[in-house]
Amino acid sequence: MSDIVLQGYADLFPVGTPVKYFPIMGESKHVDCEIRSEPWRLGHGAIVVKVTGKAGGVSVDHLRKSPTHPSLGRGE
């Protein structure tokens, strides 16, 4: 993966973006939180970011923008 991929995730999930974090992929249970770091790549290639309320990085594959996010046309 290239730096373009990391930049794409940085553009999709900038610091401060409200997101839903799904600890178990495929399940509906989620935690509302906010992005608090730029993305980075782990040694095996996974891309992660820090979110509020969680230690360490979480996979961007487990994140969805919150429906109240202004870029989705809702919210304040």
Secondary structure, DSSP 8 states (H G I E B T S, - for coil): --HHHHHHHHHHS-TT-EEEE-SSTT-S--EEEEB-S--EE-TTS-EEE-BTT-SS-EEGGGEEE-TT-GGGT---
